[in-house]
Amino acid sequence: MKTIAFDTSNQPLSVALFEDDQLIDQRETNIKRNHSTQLLPFIDELVRQVNWTPQDLDNVIVSQGPGSYTGLRIAVTTAKTLAFTLGLTLTGISSLALLASNISDDNVVIVPIMDARNQNIYAAQYQWQAGHLTVVQADAHMNLDKLQASLVNQPQNIVFVGEWQRFETQLKTAFPQAKFASDNLPHAANSLLLAKDGHKLTTMNEIHQFVPQYHRLSQAEADWAKAHPNDEGGHTYVEKV
C-alpha cells in the first residue's frame, strides 16, 4: 500500500511518502511562501523521485486543522481532489496532534500550540498510551489564560511544542517545571501513525463531506453573526474563550 501525507496548516510545508508502514521519502520547507504554488510541485517531484506515478497511490493523509484558513483549504482541497480522481482512501488528522507527535515521551502531557493571532491560540493536550497518541483535552481555539487554567491541576509533567515562543515568559512563570520542545515543526513523516487511529473515508459522498476543522469562525463570519444574532439561518457555532 502506497500512501502520501502532507501538512500545510501553517507556514511550514511537509510532504511524506510511505509504502506499507515504511517511510520512503519526505520533503519539508519552512519558507514563507504561498502553499498554493508549492504543494503540487512538491508532491509531483517527490512521487517522481521514488519512481512512482500518481496512479500507484492508494491512500492520502492530510492535516485537517486547526491552523491557517488558507493553508487548510489548500491541503484539504488537494487531498480531496487526489482521492476523487485517483480513487484513494482519505484520512484527516489533527494538525495539533501532528505537532504533539514530535514528543515521544509517554510520561508527559504534550501541549501543542499554534498562534491564532489577536492574543489567541489553538491548543490541545495529548498523551502517549500504549503506542497511541490519545486526547487529554480536545483541539480548541482559546486564549492563553484558558489554557493555563486547564493545566493548573495537571499532575503530569508538561511539554509545550509548536509556536510557544511568543508566550514563553508567561508559560514559564505559570509552569516553571514545564519543558519546551526544540523541534517545533510539523512532520508529515509522523502522519501514518496518527492516521491508523483515524476514520478512513472511502466513498465519494464521505470524501465530498470532508472539510477543514477550523475550530473558530473567520472574522467575516464572526462579524456577520454578531450583526445578525437572531438569524436562524446563520451559524450556531459559539466560541468560548
N, C-alpha and C positions, 0 to 999 in steps of 0.2 A: 504494500500500500504506500503510495507516494502522497505526501502532504506538503502544502505550502502554508506558512503562517506569517502574518505581518501586523505591525502596530504603527499607527500614525496619530495616536491620541494626543500628542503634544509635539514639541519641536523635534525631538529625536525621531528617526525613521529606522525601523528594524524589520528585516525580512529573513526567513529561515526556511530551509527545505529538509524534509525528513523522509526516510524510507523505512517503513515499519516503525520501530522505536529508536532508530539511529539518526542523529543529526548528520546531514550530508554536507550542508554548506550554509553560510549565513552572510549577510551584509548589513552594515549599520552606518548611520551618519548622524551627526548632531549639529548640522549646519542649518542656520535659519533661512530656509527656502520653502517655496510652495510645494507641498507634497503632491499636488495635482500634476506637477511636471516631473516629479521624482519617482513616484511609486511604480508606475507601469514599466518605465525603463529598468528599474531595479529588478522587478520580477522577471522581465524578459532576459536581462543579462545573466541573472542567477540561474534560471532554468537552462539557458543555452550553455552556461559554464559547466554544468554537470551532465551535458548531453541528453537532457530531457526535452520533450516537447510539451506544450500545454495539454495536449490530449493524453499524456501519460499520468497526469494528476488524478488523484481520487478524492482528496479532501482539501478543504480550505478552512483555516482557523484565523479569526480576526478579533482584535481588541474592540469591544463593543461600547466602551465608555466606563467611566466618565472621562472628560477631557475637553480639548478644543472642539467647538462645534464644527468648524470646517474640517479639521483633521479626522474627526469621527465620520462625518458624511463621506469623505473621500474613501476611507478604508471600508466602510460598510457597503457603499455603492460598488466598489471594486470587487469585494468578496461576493456580493450577490450576483453581479454580472458573471463572474467566473463560475459560480455554482449553477446559474441558469444555463449558460451557453455550453458548459463542459459536463454538466450532469454530476457535479461534485457534492459530497456531503459538506454541509456548512455548520460550523460550531463557533459561537461567540463566547469570549472570555472577558472577564473584568480587567480593565487596564490598571486598576489599583492592585488587583491580585497579581498581575504580571510584575509590577514593581515589588510587591511583597515577596515574590518567589526568588528575588536576589538573595534573600536571607535564608540560610539552610538550617539554622539553629532551632531545634524543636523545644527548647526550654525558655523561649521568649515569646512575647506578644509583639507582632510586627505591625507597625502603623505606617502604611504608605500614605504619602501626602502629595497632592498636586495643588499648585497655586491657582485659585479660581478668580483672582483679582478682587478689587474692592473689599479688601480685608477678609475675604472668604477663602475657603479651601475645599477641595474634595478629599475625603479621608475615609479610612475604614480600619478595622482591626482583624488581623488574621493570625492563625497559629497552625504549625505543622502537627498533625496527629496521624500516626501510623502511615506516614508517607504521603498523606493528603493535606493540601492547604485548605484549612477549614475557616469558616467565617465566625469571628467572635462578635464583631459589630459590622453590619452591612454598609456598603458603599453609600455615601451621602454627601450632600453639599451643606456646609456648615461654617460657622466662624471658629476661630481658634479657642475662644472661651468654652464653647460647647464641647470641642474635642478634649480639652483639658479636664472638663468636668466628668467626661465619660471614662477618663483614665485614672482619676484620683484614687479609686479603691481597687485598682488593678493589682493583684498580688504578684503577678509575673513580672520579670524584667521586661523592659520596653526597648524596642529598636525602631527608630524613625528612618524611613527610606523615601527617597524621591526629592521633592522640592521643599525641603525643610529649612534651607539656608536663610531665607528671609525671616523666619520665625525662630531662629536658633536661640537667641538670647532669652526670649520668653519661655521657650520649652525647657531650656537648661535650668532656668530659675525654678520652674514648676516641678521638673523631674531631674534632679541633679544626678541620679544614678543611671539615667537612660543613656543608650548608645545611639550614635548617628552613623548611618551607613556611608561607606566611601564609594560604593557603586550605586549610583542613583539614576541610571538609565534603564529603560525597559529593554528586555532582550527577547526577541521572538523565539530564540532557541529554547526558552522555558515554556513556550506555549503548549507543546504537546502534552506535557504532564498535567497542566491545568485543564486542557480540553477533555481529558479522559473522564473527568467528573461532570462534564457539561452535557447539555441536551443536543444531540446531533439532529440537524434538520435535513430531511431528505426529499420531501415532496415540494412541488412548485409552490403550493399555497403556503407552506411553512416558511419557505425562503422569501416569498413575497412579503410576509408579515414581519420579517426580521428588520428591526430598526435600531438606531443608536440609543444607548441608555445615557441620556444627558444628565439626569438627576437634578435638573432645575430648568425653569423656563428661560428662554432667551430674554434679553432686555425688552425687545419689542413686544413679546408675548406677555411679559410681566406688566408692562405699561398698559397694554390693552385690557388685561384682566382687572387692573386697578381702576381703569376708567369705566368698565362695564361689570361691576360686581354682581349684578342680578341677572346677567345674561345666561340663560340655561344652556345655550349652545356653545358657551365658552369653555375654557379649561377648568377642570376640577382639581388640578394639581395645586397644592398649597405648600409653600416652602416654609420650613420651621428652622429658625436659626437661634 
